[in-house]
């Protein structure tokens, strides 16, 4: 029965996906944030170890970016490793970091997208931080979609880093704390975020059925739409992506008006 169902899906889904693409409205998101969640639970469900789940998740990143290119997304932010994840057992963390490094190197080698690391790189092993920076340098001149690679990322840490950077900047200028307090605006802090100069995410997608932000783009997602998908990240398909895009496009975005 399972094989029969898979056969039907292989026949029907391409036609269904094509129809979704044809019927997408014009008001598509410019920036999509994706929480690639569920690798470990997927691995457990298929009877494999955690590293296998992370590898399967890494293999699904390039297809996702291709789908984003297909519909004209300008910026994608991929949350690959949180600051909380850095507390995982050493053996698991070491394997995960190696998988992330290889995935980022592979994306850079494609020369299709501009890669931009976002996160507290000082919390990562020097080797990982250096490879993330090297990928950014290697793709700096690529005329393609901007891909933020969030590794060692936490929303609260980002805001703290932004305020710290702002204070250092004004201290160098000789601005007193009283003067800064009197002129400080939301835009001043936004100018020091990891994603400074980029549009905020219009849509945030989280896989695995969890319905919480978990610290992802806390500042930037204040006006974002959210789409929660039941599929674990390795099982996230093009049809799931298109459904998320369609759901976003059909929403009435009033922003409190």
N, C-alpha and C positions, 0 to 999 in steps of 0.2 A: 504493500500500500504506500509506504514512504517513497519508494522508487517511482511509483506511478505519479504521486503528487509532485515530486521534483521534476519529472518529465513535463507535466502540465505547466509548471511554473516557467520552465525554460522556453516553452512555446509562447505563453501568454504575456510574460513580463516585458519582453522587448517592445511589444505592441503597446502595452499599457504605459511604459516609460515614454515612448515616442509621443503618445497622446498627451501626457503630462507636460512634456516640453513644448508642444505646439500650443497648449492652452495656458502657458504661464503668462500672467499679466506683465505690464511694463515696469511696475513699481517693485523691482527686485532689490534685495539688500546690497549695499556697497561692501560692507564689512561683516563677516561671519566669524563668530567665535565657536570653537568646537571642543567640548570636553570629552576626550577619547576614553570613556570609562567602561570597565567590565572585562578587561583582559584576563585577570586572574580567575574570575568566576567562569568565563568562557573555557579556560583551560581545565578547570575542575569538572565542568560539565562534559567535556570530551575525554576525560580521563588522562590528561597530560599535565606536565609540570608547569609552574608559573612562567618560566622563561619561554616555553613554547607559546603561551598566551600572549606574552609581550611581543614575540616575533610575529605572530599572526596579526596583532594590532599594527605593528610597524609596516607590515606589507600592505595594509589597507590605506595608508596615508597618501601614497601617490595617486591611486584611483580617485580618492576624494578631491585632490587638487585638480585633477583632470575634469571632474564634474563641475567644480567651481569655475574653471576656465570656460567650460562649455556654455554656461549661462551668464558669463560676464562679471563675476565677482571681482572686486578690486583688491580686497584685503582679506586674508584668512589668519586667524590666530588659533594655533594648535596647542592645547595644554597637555604636554607630555609628562611632566613631573612637577609635583607641588613641593613646597617647602616641607610639608608634613611627610611626604613620601621619603624624604631624606632620613627619616627615623626608622625605616624598614630594616630588617636583618641585613647584615653586611653582605652576605653571599647573594641575596636577592637583589640588593641595590647595585652591587657591582655588575651583575649580569644585565640589569635593566639599563644602566648607564652605557654599557658597551653597545647594547641594541640601539639606544637613542643615537649614539655617536655614529654608528653605521648607517642608520636611517637618514640622518642629516647629511652625512657625506654623500649618500646616494642621491638625495634631492639636489644637492649642489652640483653634482656631476651632470644632472639633466640639463642644466643651463636654461631652464624654463621659468624659474621663479627667483625673486629676490628674497633671500633669507635674512631675517632679523631676529637675533636672540633677545628674548625678554625674560627677565628674572634676576635673582640675586646670584650672579655668576661667581661672586666671592665665596659662596657657600658650597660650590661644586669642586670636585677634584680638579687640579690644574689642567690635567689632560683633557677633561671634558670641556672646560671653559675655553681652552685654546682651540679645540676642534670646532666649537660653535662660532667662535670669532673668525676662524679661517673660512668657514662656510659663508659667513656674511661678507667677508672680503672678496671671496671668489665669485660672488654673484652680485656684487655691488652695481655693476654696469649692465645687468640683464634687464631688458625691457619686457618685463612680465609682471604677473601678479605679485604683490607683496605678501610674504608668508612670515608671520611672527611665530617663532619657535619658543614656546614658554617652557623653560626647563629650570627647576629650582625657583618656581614662581609661586608667590602667595599675594593675594590682593592687599592684605594689611601691610605686608612687608613693602610692597610697591609704594603705597601711600606714605609710609614712614620714610622710605628712601627719597621720595619726591620732596617731602618737607625738609629733610636733611640737606638735600642738594640746594633747595631754595635758600635755606639759612646760610650755607657756605657761600653761595653766590653773593648774597647781600652783605655778608660779613667782609668779603673781599672788596666790596664797593664802599665800605665804611658806613653802611646803613645801620642805624640803631634799631634795637628791638621795638622801641616805641614807634619809630617811623614806619617800620615794616608792618606792625600790627594795624596801623592807621590806614595803610594802603592795600593790604592783602586782599586778593580776590580769588574766586574759584579758578579763573583762567591762569593765575600765577602758579597754582599747584599743578594744573593740567599740563603746563609747559615743562614740567619736570618729571612727568610719568615716563615709564618705559616706552609707551606708544605715542609720545609727544609728536604732534604734527599729523597724526593719522585721524581719520574719522572714527568716532566711537562705533562699536558693533551695533548693527541694526538687529541682528538675530544671533542668539546663542543656542546652540544645540548641545544637549547632553544625552549620551547613550546609556544603556543598562537599566533604565527604568527609575533611576534615582531622580528626585525632583527637588534639588537644592543646588545653590551656586558653589558651596564649598570654598569660597574665597576667590573665585575666578572673575577677574576684571571687575572688581567691586566698584571702583570709581566710574569706569567707562560704561558699565551696563545699566546705569540709572534709568535710561529710557529704552533699553533693549526689549525686544520680544523674545520669548523663550519657547523652545520646542523640546519636549522630552520624549525620547524614543525608547521603546522596550528592548530593542535588540542590543546585545553586547557589542562593543566596538568592532571586534573582528568580523561580526556578522552584518555590520551596517552596509547597506547596499545602495546602489544608485537610486532605486525606487524610493528608499527611505529618505535620501537626500532631497529628491524632487518633491516629496510630500511635505517636507519641512519648508522648502522654498514656497510651495503653493500656500501652505498655511499662513506663512508670513505675509504673502502678497494679498491675501484675502482679509486680513485684519484691518480694522479701522483704527489707525494710529493717531490718537487725538492729543497725546502728551499732556493730559490734564486740562485741556481746553474745554 
